[in-house]
Amino acid sequence: MHLQFFRALANVANSTRIGAIECVARFGKNSSGNIAVLFGIVLVPLLIAVGCAIDYSVANNQRTKMQSALDAAILAGSIAGKQALDSGASSTAAIAAANAAAANFFSANMTSGISASISTTFTMNGLTLAGKGTATGTVSNSFMKVAGHPTTQLSTASQSSSTAQPYLNVYLLIDISASMLLPSTSAGITQMMNGQGGCALACHDKANGTDSYAWALNKGIELRYQVVNQGVQNLLTHLNSNSSLKSHVKVGLWSFDDNLTQLTAPTYTYSMVSGNFPAPALANTDASAATPFNSLISKFISDVGPAGDGSSASSPLKMVIIATDGVNDPTRAWVSEPSLRSQVKVFDTAFCSTFKSKGVTVAIINTPYYPMTWDWGYNATLGQPGSLGGATRVDDIPIALSACAGKYFTVASDVASIQSAFTKLFVAASPIRLTN
């Protein structure tokens, strides 16, 4: 008989409100044996048990809704805080925006039938905005208040995080040495040689006073120098096309030939970079015709300095993009001093390890030398056997530069690849992700 009672109670507790009442009514009409007597004894506690089950079900349903509202509120706060950071707001302002958005979202999404409040805490740790919160509420009971419990207290917790756009400085180092005035196409090289007495490279101040650079421009011959310039302009256009990039990426411009020159310090004003692209090097002495990269790079390393964590404009991540033919040429005196010719080769890439130890990303665009086996100077220097695995010193260049920059190395030998190389390497290496 007791077993029958507990089974009946379990059935009642698991039924809906209407089903429970109907079950109780049928149970009370049962007149067989002692069931009617027992029913009279347990009716009140049975009804309380049924009421408790119903109140618990209602409270649990409301708690689920409150949890959903809290989860959505914390997520909304994280999104609002990230948007504030991405627009350039301080961490304090971003945290305030996150807390406000979370409170408003929770209030707007809480249903009637429950009195609830939210408490949130958002904190910044580097680039990560982390949020956590609790919600407490009170729901009125319909049955348990008979037993002295008019309300049920509810509580939930939630957390979320988002990563802000990092700040980034990009340092462009452009090779403007005489070799960068080589025509950018084979047809241009042929035209240059035919018009300049068989000279297509490093012949920019001829003995008779003719400037072959000006001659090339007058003939409409596109030089690698000009194509590199267009590649830089394309990168600046790309950066300027997105608000996340414009507000988080600074660009600086340096050039090198026989000297290292800072043209533009890192700036958000890209027009300053665009308007300060360097003039080409027109060699007229042994010194000015040189590219002593190995002795210049230490100054550039100092100019760039160590990378930050990207959490602010004063602590940016850093990326170096170098566009070069990759040749170290200490002085053109090798023309008359054969002992110097061994120094004309791929530049020392130890600087890559130095940059990486400072947290700086290195990307390299190699505008390669064309083999000029008809030229005695080429054969005496870059045409000599390689020492890094290449057949010649020219072949050593991509081997060394690739080992330096890894996946951020590219050979750009034609107009289209040079023009797109700066933007492609930036997109590949940059931690900035577009969020339009």
Contacts in CASP RR format, 6 or more apart in sequence:
PFRMAT RR
TARGET T0000
AUTHOR 0000-0000-0000
METHOD contacts of the structure
MODEL  1
MHLQFFRALANVANSTRIGAIECVARFGKNSSGNIAVLFGIVLVPLLIAV
GCAIDYSVANNQRTKMQSALDAAILAGSIAGKQALDSGASSTAAIAAANA
AAANFFSANMTSGISASISTTFTMNGLTLAGKGTATGTVSNSFMKVAGHP
TTQLSTASQSSSTAQPYLNVYLLIDISASMLLPSTSAGITQMMNGQGGCA
LACHDKANGTDSYAWALNKGIELRYQVVNQGVQNLLTHLNSNSSLKSHVK
VGLWSFDDNLTQLTAPTYTYSMVSGNFPAPALANTDASAATPFNSLISKF
ISDVGPAGDGSSASSPLKMVIIATDGVNDPTRAWVSEPSLRSQVKVFDTA
FCSTFKSKGVTVAIINTPYYPMTWDWGYNATLGQPGSLGGATRVDDIPIA
LSACAGKYFTVASDVASIQSAFTKLFVAASPIRLTN
1 34 0 8 1.000
1 35 0 8 1.000
1 38 0 8 1.000
4 35 0 8 1.000
5 38 0 8 1.000
5 42 0 8 1.000
8 23 0 8 1.000
8 27 0 8 1.000
9 46 0 8 1.000
9 49 0 8 1.000
11 23 0 8 1.000
12 20 0 8 1.000
12 23 0 8 1.000
12 24 0 8 1.000
12 46 0 8 1.000
12 49 0 8 1.000
12 50 0 8 1.000
12 53 0 8 1.000
13 20 0 8 1.000
13 49 0 8 1.000
13 50 0 8 1.000
13 53 0 8 1.000
14 53 0 8 1.000
15 23 0 8 1.000
17 54 0 8 1.000
20 50 0 8 1.000
20 51 0 8 1.000
20 53 0 8 1.000
20 54 0 8 1.000
21 50 0 8 1.000
24 43 0 8 1.000
24 46 0 8 1.000
24 47 0 8 1.000
24 50 0 8 1.000
27 35 0 8 1.000
27 39 0 8 1.000
28 35 0 8 1.000
28 36 0 8 1.000
28 39 0 8 1.000
28 40 0 8 1.000
28 43 0 8 1.000
30 36 0 8 1.000
30 39 0 8 1.000
47 143 0 8 1.000
48 143 0 8 1.000
48 144 0 8 1.000
48 146 0 8 1.000
48 147 0 8 1.000
50 143 0 8 1.000
51 142 0 8 1.000
51 143 0 8 1.000
51 144 0 8 1.000
52 143 0 8 1.000
52 144 0 8 1.000
52 147 0 8 1.000
54 142 0 8 1.000
54 143 0 8 1.000
55 141 0 8 1.000
55 142 0 8 1.000
55 143 0 8 1.000
55 144 0 8 1.000
55 152 0 8 1.000
56 152 0 8 1.000
58 139 0 8 1.000
58 142 0 8 1.000
59 139 0 8 1.000
59 141 0 8 1.000
59 152 0 8 1.000
59 154 0 8 1.000
62 111 0 8 1.000
62 113 0 8 1.000
62 114 0 8 1.000
62 139 0 8 1.000
62 154 0 8 1.000
63 154 0 8 1.000
63 156 0 8 1.000
65 110 0 8 1.000
65 111 0 8 1.000
65 114 0 8 1.000
66 110 0 8 1.000
66 114 0 8 1.000
66 116 0 8 1.000
66 135 0 8 1.000
66 137 0 8 1.000
66 154 0 8 1.000
66 156 0 8 1.000
67 135 0 8 1.000
67 156 0 8 1.000
67 158 0 8 1.000
68 109 0 8 1.000
69 105 0 8 1.000
69 106 0 8 1.000
69 109 0 8 1.000
69 110 0 8 1.000
69 116 0 8 1.000
69 135 0 8 1.000
70 106 0 8 1.000
70 118 0 8 1.000
70 133 0 8 1.000
70 134 0 8 1.000
70 135 0 8 1.000
70 156 0 8 1.000
70 157 0 8 1.000
70 158 0 8 1.000
71 158 0 8 1.000
71 160 0 8 1.000
72 105 0 8 1.000
72 106 0 8 1.000
72 109 0 8 1.000
73 101 0 8 1.000
73 102 0 8 1.000
73 103 0 8 1.000
73 105 0 8 1.000
73 106 0 8 1.000
73 109 0 8 1.000
73 118 0 8 1.000
73 120 0 8 1.000
73 158 0 8 1.000
74 102 0 8 1.000
74 120 0 8 1.000
74 131 0 8 1.000
74 132 0 8 1.000
74 133 0 8 1.000
74 158 0 8 1.000
74 159 0 8 1.000
74 160 0 8 1.000
75 160 0 8 1.000
76 101 0 8 1.000
76 102 0 8 1.000
76 105 0 8 1.000
77 97 0 8 1.000
77 98 0 8 1.000
77 99 0 8 1.000
77 101 0 8 1.000
77 102 0 8 1.000
77 105 0 8 1.000
77 120 0 8 1.000
77 122 0 8 1.000
77 131 0 8 1.000
77 160 0 8 1.000
78 98 0 8 1.000
78 122 0 8 1.000
78 129 0 8 1.000
78 131 0 8 1.000
78 160 0 8 1.000
78 161 0 8 1.000
78 162 0 8 1.000
79 101 0 8 1.000
79 162 0 8 1.000
80 97 0 8 1.000
80 98 0 8 1.000
80 100 0 8 1.000
80 101 0 8 1.000
80 102 0 8 1.000
81 89 0 8 1.000
81 94 0 8 1.000
81 95 0 8 1.000
81 97 0 8 1.000
81 98 0 8 1.000
81 101 0 8 1.000
81 122 0 8 1.000
81 129 0 8 1.000
81 162 0 8 1.000
81 164 0 8 1.000
82 94 0 8 1.000
82 129 0 8 1.000
82 162 0 8 1.000
82 163 0 8 1.000
82 164 0 8 1.000
83 97 0 8 1.000
84 93 0 8 1.000
84 94 0 8 1.000
84 97 0 8 1.000
84 98 0 8 1.000
85 91 0 8 1.000
85 94 0 8 1.000
85 129 0 8 1.000
85 164 0 8 1.000
85 165 0 8 1.000
86 164 0 8 1.000
86 165 0 8 1.000
86 244 0 8 1.000
86 247 0 8 1.000
86 248 0 8 1.000
86 435 0 8 1.000
87 243 0 8 1.000
87 247 0 8 1.000
88 247 0 8 1.000
88 248 0 8 1.000
89 97 0 8 1.000
91 124 0 8 1.000
91 311 0 8 1.000
94 122 0 8 1.000
94 124 0 8 1.000
94 129 0 8 1.000
94 164 0 8 1.000
95 122 0 8 1.000
95 123 0 8 1.000
95 124 0 8 1.000
95 129 0 8 1.000
98 120 0 8 1.000
98 122 0 8 1.000
98 129 0 8 1.000
98 131 0 8 1.000
99 120 0 8 1.000
99 122 0 8 1.000
102 118 0 8 1.000
102 120 0 8 1.000
102 122 0 8 1.000
102 133 0 8 1.000
103 118 0 8 1.000
103 120 0 8 1.000
106 116 0 8 1.000
106 118 0 8 1.000
106 135 0 8 1.000
107 118 0 8 1.000
110 116 0 8 1.000
113 139 0 8 1.000
113 140 0 8 1.000
114 137 0 8 1.000
114 138 0 8 1.000
114 139 0 8 1.000
114 154 0 8 1.000
115 137 0 8 1.000
115 138 0 8 1.000
115 139 0 8 1.000
116 135 0 8 1.000
116 136 0 8 1.000
116 137 0 8 1.000
116 138 0 8 1.000
116 154 0 8 1.000
117 135 0 8 1.000
117 136 0 8 1.000
117 137 0 8 1.000
118 133 0 8 1.000
118 134 0 8 1.000
118 135 0 8 1.000
119 133 0 8 1.000
119 134 0 8 1.000
119 135 0 8 1.000
119 136 0 8 1.000
120 131 0 8 1.000
120 132 0 8 1.000
120 133 0 8 1.000
121 131 0 8 1.000
121 132 0 8 1.000
121 133 0 8 1.000
122 129 0 8 1.000
122 130 0 8 1.000
122 131 0 8 1.000
123 129 0 8 1.000
123 130 0 8 1.000
123 131 0 8 1.000
124 130 0 8 1.000
124 311 0 8 1.000
126 309 0 8 1.000
126 310 0 8 1.000
126 311 0 8 1.000
127 163 0 8 1.000
127 164 0 8 1.000
127 166 0 8 1.000
127 309 0 8 1.000
127 310 0 8 1.000
127 311 0 8 1.000
128 161 0 8 1.000
128 162 0 8 1.000
128 163 0 8 1.000
128 164 0 8 1.000
129 161 0 8 1.000
129 162 0 8 1.000
129 163 0 8 1.000
129 164 0 8 1.000
130 159 0 8 1.000
130 160 0 8 1.000
130 161 0 8 1.000
131 159 0 8 1.000
131 160 0 8 1.000
131 161 0 8 1.000
132 157 0 8 1.000
132 158 0 8 1.000
132 159 0 8 1.000
132 160 0 8 1.000
133 157 0 8 1.000
133 158 0 8 1.000
133 159 0 8 1.000
134 155 0 8 1.000
134 156 0 8 1.000
134 157 0 8 1.000
134 158 0 8 1.000
135 155 0 8 1.000
135 156 0 8 1.000
135 157 0 8 1.000
135 158 0 8 1.000
136 153 0 8 1.000
136 154 0 8 1.000
136 155 0 8 1.000
137 153 0 8 1.000
137 154 0 8 1.000
137 155 0 8 1.000
138 151 0 8 1.000
138 152 0 8 1.000
138 153 0 8 1.000
138 154 0 8 1.000
139 151 0 8 1.000
139 152 0 8 1.000
139 154 0 8 1.000
140 150 0 8 1.000
140 151 0 8 1.000
141 149 0 8 1.000
141 150 0 8 1.000
141 151 0 8 1.000
141 152 0 8 1.000
144 150 0 8 1.000
144 152 0 8 1.000
145 151 0 8 1.000
164 311 0 8 1.000
165 244 0 8 1.000
165 248 0 8 1.000
165 432 0 8 1.000
165 433 0 8 1.000
165 435 0 8 1.000
166 248 0 8 1.000
166 309 0 8 1.000
166 310 0 8 1.000
166 311 0 8 1.000
166 316 0 8 1.000
166 317 0 8 1.000
166 431 0 8 1.000
166 432 0 8 1.000
167 248 0 8 1.000
167 249 0 8 1.000
167 250 0 8 1.000
167 310 0 8 1.000
167 311 0 8 1.000
167 312 0 8 1.000
167 313 0 8 1.000
167 315 0 8 1.000
167 316 0 8 1.000
167 317 0 8 1.000
168 248 0 8 1.000
168 249 0 8 1.000
168 250 0 8 1.000
168 310 0 8 1.000
168 316 0 8 1.000
168 317 0 8 1.000
168 318 0 8 1.000
168 319 0 8 1.000
168 430 0 8 1.000
168 431 0 8 1.000
168 432 0 8 1.000
169 249 0 8 1.000
169 250 0 8 1.000
169 251 0 8 1.000
169 252 0 8 1.000
169 266 0 8 1.000
169 316 0 8 1.000
169 317 0 8 1.000
169 318 0 8 1.000
169 319 0 8 1.000
170 249 0 8 1.000
170 250 0 8 1.000
170 251 0 8 1.000
170 252 0 8 1.000
170 266 0 8 1.000
170 318 0 8 1.000
170 319 0 8 1.000
170 320 0 8 1.000
170 321 0 8 1.000
170 426 0 8 1.000
171 252 0 8 1.000
171 254 0 8 1.000
171 266 0 8 1.000
171 300 0 8 1.000
171 303 0 8 1.000
171 304 0 8 1.000
171 318 0 8 1.000
171 319 0 8 1.000
171 320 0 8 1.000
171 321 0 8 1.000
172 232 0 8 1.000
172 251 0 8 1.000
172 252 0 8 1.000
172 253 0 8 1.000
172 254 0 8 1.000
172 273 0 8 1.000
172 321 0 8 1.000
172 323 0 8 1.000
172 422 0 8 1.000
173 254 0 8 1.000
173 255 0 8 1.000
173 256 0 8 1.000
173 300 0 8 1.000
173 320 0 8 1.000
173 321 0 8 1.000
173 322 0 8 1.000
173 323 0 8 1.000
173 324 0 8 1.000
174 228 0 8 1.000
174 232 0 8 1.000
174 253 0 8 1.000
174 254 0 8 1.000
174 255 0 8 1.000
174 256 0 8 1.000
174 277 0 8 1.000
174 278 0 8 1.000
174 323 0 8 1.000
174 324 0 8 1.000
175 228 0 8 1.000
175 255 0 8 1.000
175 256 0 8 1.000
175 257 0 8 1.000
175 291 0 8 1.000
175 322 0 8 1.000
175 323 0 8 1.000
175 324 0 8 1.000
175 325 0 8 1.000
175 326 0 8 1.000
175 367 0 8 1.000
176 225 0 8 1.000
176 255 0 8 1.000
176 256 0 8 1.000
176 257 0 8 1.000
176 278 0 8 1.000
176 279 0 8 1.000
176 280 0 8 1.000
176 281 0 8 1.000
177 256 0 8 1.000
177 257 0 8 1.000
177 258 0 8 1.000
177 281 0 8 1.000
177 290 0 8 1.000
177 291 0 8 1.000
177 325 0 8 1.000
177 327 0 8 1.000
177 329 0 8 1.000
178 201 0 8 1.000
178 202 0 8 1.000
178 204 0 8 1.000
178 257 0 8 1.000
178 281 0 8 1.000
178 282 0 8 1.000
178 283 0 8 1.000
178 289 0 8 1.000
179 201 0 8 1.000
179 202 0 8 1.000
179 291 0 8 1.000
179 325 0 8 1.000
179 327 0 8 1.000
179 369 0 8 1.000
180 223 0 8 1.000
180 224 0 8 1.000
180 225 0 8 1.000
180 228 0 8 1.000
180 280 0 8 1.000
180 281 0 8 1.000
180 325 0 8 1.000
180 367 0 8 1.000
181 201 0 8 1.000
181 202 0 8 1.000
181 204 0 8 1.000
181 212 0 8 1.000
181 213 0 8 1.000
181 216 0 8 1.000
181 223 0 8 1.000
181 224 0 8 1.000
181 225 0 8 1.000
181 280 0 8 1.000
181 281 0 8 1.000
182 189 0 8 1.000
182 200 0 8 1.000
182 201 0 8 1.000
182 223 0 8 1.000
182 224 0 8 1.000
182 369 0 8 1.000
182 370 0 8 1.000
183 189 0 8 1.000
183 191 0 8 1.000
183 192 0 8 1.000
183 200 0 8 1.000
183 216 0 8 1.000
183 221 0 8 1.000
183 222 0 8 1.000
183 223 0 8 1.000
183 224 0 8 1.000
184 222 0 8 1.000
184 223 0 8 1.000
184 224 0 8 1.000
184 226 0 8 1.000
184 227 0 8 1.000
184 414 0 8 1.000
184 415 0 8 1.000
184 418 0 8 1.000
185 222 0 8 1.000
185 414 0 8 1.000
185 415 0 8 1.000
186 370 0 8 1.000
188 200 0 8 1.000
188 221 0 8 1.000
188 222 0 8 1.000
189 200 0 8 1.000
189 370 0 8 1.000
191 219 0 8 1.000
191 221 0 8 1.000
192 198 0 8 1.000
192 199 0 8 1.000
192 200 0 8 1.000
192 212 0 8 1.000
192 216 0 8 1.000
192 221 0 8 1.000
193 199 0 8 1.000
193 200 0 8 1.000
195 215 0 8 1.000
196 203 0 8 1.000
196 206 0 8 1.000
196 210 0 8 1.000
196 212 0 8 1.000
196 215 0 8 1.000
199 206 0 8 1.000
199 212 0 8 1.000
200 372 0 8 1.000
201 372 0 8 1.000
201 375 0 8 1.000
202 283 0 8 1.000
202 289 0 8 1.000
203 212 0 8 1.000
204 211 0 8 1.000
204 212 0 8 1.000
204 213 0 8 1.000
204 280 0 8 1.000
204 282 0 8 1.000
204 283 0 8 1.000
205 211 0 8 1.000
205 212 0 8 1.000
205 282 0 8 1.000
205 283 0 8 1.000
205 284 0 8 1.000
206 212 0 8 1.000
211 282 0 8 1.000
213 223 0 8 1.000
213 280 0 8 1.000
213 282 0 8 1.000
216 223 0 8 1.000
222 415 0 8 1.000
223 280 0 8 1.000
224 367 0 8 1.000
224 418 0 8 1.000
225 280 0 8 1.000
227 415 0 8 1.000
227 418 0 8 1.000
227 419 0 8 1.000
228 323 0 8 1.000
228 365 0 8 1.000
228 367 0 8 1.000
228 418 0 8 1.000
229 277 0 8 1.000
230 418 0 8 1.000
230 419 0 8 1.000
231 418 0 8 1.000
231 419 0 8 1.000
231 420 0 8 1.000
231 421 0 8 1.000
231 422 0 8 1.000
231 423 0 8 1.000
232 253 0 8 1.000
232 273 0 8 1.000
232 274 0 8 1.000
232 277 0 8 1.000
232 422 0 8 1.000
233 274 0 8 1.000
233 277 0 8 1.000
234 419 0 8 1.000
234 420 0 8 1.000
234 422 0 8 1.000
234 423 0 8 1.000
235 251 0 8 1.000
235 422 0 8 1.000
235 423 0 8 1.000
235 426 0 8 1.000
236 251 0 8 1.000
236 270 0 8 1.000
236 273 0 8 1.000
236 274 0 8 1.000
238 245 0 8 1.000
238 423 0 8 1.000
238 426 0 8 1.000
238 427 0 8 1.000
239 245 0 8 1.000
239 246 0 8 1.000
239 249 0 8 1.000
239 251 0 8 1.000
239 270 0 8 1.000
239 426 0 8 1.000
240 246 0 8 1.000
240 270 0 8 1.000
242 434 0 8 1.000
242 436 0 8 1.000
243 436 0 8 1.000
244 432 0 8 1.000
244 433 0 8 1.000
244 434 0 8 1.000
244 435 0 8 1.000
244 436 0 8 1.000
245 432 0 8 1.000
245 434 0 8 1.000
246 268 0 8 1.000
247 268 0 8 1.000
248 432 0 8 1.000
249 268 0 8 1.000
249 430 0 8 1.000
249 432 0 8 1.000
250 266 0 8 1.000
250 267 0 8 1.000
250 268 0 8 1.000
250 313 0 8 1.000
250 316 0 8 1.000
251 264 0 8 1.000
251 266 0 8 1.000
251 267 0 8 1.000
251 270 0 8 1.000
251 273 0 8 1.000
252 263 0 8 1.000
252 264 0 8 1.000
252 265 0 8 1.000
252 266 0 8 1.000
252 267 0 8 1.000
252 273 0 8 1.000
253 262 0 8 1.000
253 263 0 8 1.000
253 264 0 8 1.000
253 273 0 8 1.000
253 276 0 8 1.000
253 277 0 8 1.000
253 278 0 8 1.000
254 260 0 8 1.000
254 261 0 8 1.000
254 262 0 8 1.000
254 263 0 8 1.000
254 300 0 8 1.000
254 303 0 8 1.000
255 261 0 8 1.000
255 263 0 8 1.000
255 278 0 8 1.000
256 291 0 8 1.000
256 293 0 8 1.000
256 296 0 8 1.000
256 300 0 8 1.000
257 281 0 8 1.000
257 288 0 8 1.000
257 290 0 8 1.000
257 291 0 8 1.000
258 281 0 8 1.000
258 287 0 8 1.000
258 288 0 8 1.000
258 289 0 8 1.000
258 290 0 8 1.000
258 291 0 8 1.000
258 292 0 8 1.000
259 296 0 8 1.000
260 296 0 8 1.000
260 297 0 8 1.000
260 299 0 8 1.000
260 300 0 8 1.000
261 278 0 8 1.000
262 303 0 8 1.000
263 273 0 8 1.000
263 276 0 8 1.000
263 277 0 8 1.000
263 278 0 8 1.000
264 272 0 8 1.000
264 273 0 8 1.000
264 276 0 8 1.000
267 273 0 8 1.000
281 288 0 8 1.000
282 288 0 8 1.000
283 289 0 8 1.000
283 332 0 8 1.000
285 332 0 8 1.000
286 331 0 8 1.000
286 332 0 8 1.000
286 333 0 8 1.000
286 335 0 8 1.000
287 331 0 8 1.000
287 332 0 8 1.000
289 329 0 8 1.000
289 331 0 8 1.000
289 332 0 8 1.000
290 329 0 8 1.000
290 330 0 8 1.000
290 331 0 8 1.000
290 332 0 8 1.000
291 327 0 8 1.000
291 328 0 8 1.000
291 329 0 8 1.000
292 328 0 8 1.000
292 329 0 8 1.000
292 330 0 8 1.000
292 331 0 8 1.000
293 324 0 8 1.000
293 326 0 8 1.000
293 327 0 8 1.000
293 328 0 8 1.000
293 347 0 8 1.000
293 348 0 8 1.000
294 328 0 8 1.000
294 330 0 8 1.000
294 347 0 8 1.000
294 348 0 8 1.000
295 330 0 8 1.000
297 347 0 8 1.000
297 348 0 8 1.000
297 351 0 8 1.000
298 351 0 8 1.000
301 351 0 8 1.000
301 354 0 8 1.000
301 355 0 8 1.000
301 358 0 8 1.000
304 318 0 8 1.000
304 320 0 8 1.000
304 355 0 8 1.000
304 358 0 8 1.000
304 360 0 8 1.000
305 318 0 8 1.000
305 358 0 8 1.000
305 360 0 8 1.000
306 318 0 8 1.000
306 358 0 8 1.000
306 359 0 8 1.000
306 360 0 8 1.000
307 316 0 8 1.000
307 317 0 8 1.000
307 318 0 8 1.000
307 358 0 8 1.000
307 359 0 8 1.000
307 360 0 8 1.000
307 361 0 8 1.000
308 315 0 8 1.000
308 316 0 8 1.000
308 317 0 8 1.000
308 318 0 8 1.000
308 359 0 8 1.000
309 315 0 8 1.000
309 317 0 8 1.000
310 316 0 8 1.000
310 317 0 8 1.000
317 361 0 8 1.000
317 431 0 8 1.000
318 358 0 8 1.000
318 359 0 8 1.000
318 360 0 8 1.000
318 361 0 8 1.000
319 360 0 8 1.000
319 361 0 8 1.000
319 362 0 8 1.000
319 363 0 8 1.000
319 426 0 8 1.000
319 429 0 8 1.000
319 430 0 8 1.000
320 355 0 8 1.000
320 360 0 8 1.000
320 361 0 8 1.000
320 362 0 8 1.000
320 363 0 8 1.000
321 363 0 8 1.000
321 364 0 8 1.000
321 365 0 8 1.000
321 422 0 8 1.000
321 425 0 8 1.000
321 426 0 8 1.000
322 362 0 8 1.000
322 363 0 8 1.000
322 364 0 8 1.000
322 365 0 8 1.000
323 364 0 8 1.000
323 365 0 8 1.000
323 367 0 8 1.000
323 421 0 8 1.000
323 422 0 8 1.000
324 364 0 8 1.000
324 365 0 8 1.000
324 366 0 8 1.000
324 367 0 8 1.000
325 366 0 8 1.000
325 367 0 8 1.000
325 368 0 8 1.000
325 369 0 8 1.000
325 397 0 8 1.000
326 346 0 8 1.000
326 347 0 8 1.000
326 366 0 8 1.000
326 397 0 8 1.000
326 401 0 8 1.000
327 344 0 8 1.000
327 345 0 8 1.000
327 346 0 8 1.000
327 347 0 8 1.000
327 369 0 8 1.000
327 382 0 8 1.000
327 397 0 8 1.000
328 343 0 8 1.000
328 344 0 8 1.000
328 345 0 8 1.000
328 346 0 8 1.000
328 347 0 8 1.000
328 348 0 8 1.000
329 343 0 8 1.000
329 344 0 8 1.000
330 340 0 8 1.000
330 343 0 8 1.000
330 344 0 8 1.000
331 340 0 8 1.000
333 340 0 8 1.000
334 340 0 8 1.000
334 341 0 8 1.000
334 343 0 8 1.000
334 344 0 8 1.000
334 380 0 8 1.000
334 381 0 8 1.000
335 377 0 8 1.000
338 380 0 8 1.000
341 380 0 8 1.000
341 381 0 8 1.000
341 384 0 8 1.000
344 381 0 8 1.000
344 382 0 8 1.000
344 393 0 8 1.000
345 381 0 8 1.000
345 382 0 8 1.000
345 386 0 8 1.000
345 387 0 8 1.000
345 393 0 8 1.000
345 396 0 8 1.000
346 388 0 8 1.000
346 393 0 8 1.000
346 396 0 8 1.000
346 397 0 8 1.000
346 399 0 8 1.000
346 400 0 8 1.000
346 401 0 8 1.000
347 400 0 8 1.000
349 400 0 8 1.000
349 401 0 8 1.000
349 403 0 8 1.000
349 404 0 8 1.000
351 404 0 8 1.000
352 362 0 8 1.000
352 403 0 8 1.000
352 404 0 8 1.000
352 405 0 8 1.000
355 361 0 8 1.000
355 362 0 8 1.000
356 362 0 8 1.000
361 408 0 8 1.000
361 429 0 8 1.000
362 404 0 8 1.000
362 405 0 8 1.000
362 408 0 8 1.000
363 405 0 8 1.000
363 408 0 8 1.000
363 409 0 8 1.000
363 425 0 8 1.000
363 426 0 8 1.000
363 428 0 8 1.000
363 429 0 8 1.000
364 401 0 8 1.000
364 404 0 8 1.000
364 405 0 8 1.000
364 408 0 8 1.000
364 409 0 8 1.000
364 410 0 8 1.000
365 410 0 8 1.000
365 412 0 8 1.000
365 418 0 8 1.000
365 421 0 8 1.000
365 422 0 8 1.000
365 425 0 8 1.000
366 397 0 8 1.000
366 398 0 8 1.000
366 401 0 8 1.000
366 409 0 8 1.000
366 410 0 8 1.000
366 411 0 8 1.000
366 412 0 8 1.000
367 412 0 8 1.000
367 413 0 8 1.000
367 418 0 8 1.000
368 394 0 8 1.000
368 397 0 8 1.000
368 398 0 8 1.000
368 411 0 8 1.000
368 413 0 8 1.000
369 382 0 8 1.000
369 394 0 8 1.000
369 397 0 8 1.000
371 378 0 8 1.000
371 383 0 8 1.000
371 392 0 8 1.000
371 394 0 8 1.000
372 378 0 8 1.000
373 379 0 8 1.000
373 383 0 8 1.000
381 393 0 8 1.000
382 392 0 8 1.000
382 393 0 8 1.000
382 394 0 8 1.000
383 392 0 8 1.000
383 393 0 8 1.000
383 394 0 8 1.000
384 392 0 8 1.000
384 393 0 8 1.000
385 391 0 8 1.000
385 392 0 8 1.000
385 393 0 8 1.000
386 392 0 8 1.000
386 393 0 8 1.000
386 395 0 8 1.000
386 396 0 8 1.000
387 393 0 8 1.000
387 396 0 8 1.000
388 396 0 8 1.000
388 399 0 8 1.000
388 400 0 8 1.000
389 395 0 8 1.000
389 396 0 8 1.000
389 399 0 8 1.000
390 396 0 8 1.000
390 399 0 8 1.000
398 409 0 8 1.000
398 411 0 8 1.000
401 409 0 8 1.000
402 409 0 8 1.000
407 428 0 8 1.000
408 425 0 8 1.000
408 428 0 8 1.000
408 429 0 8 1.000
410 417 0 8 1.000
410 421 0 8 1.000
410 424 0 8 1.000
410 425 0 8 1.000
411 417 0 8 1.000
412 418 0 8 1.000
412 421 0 8 1.000
END
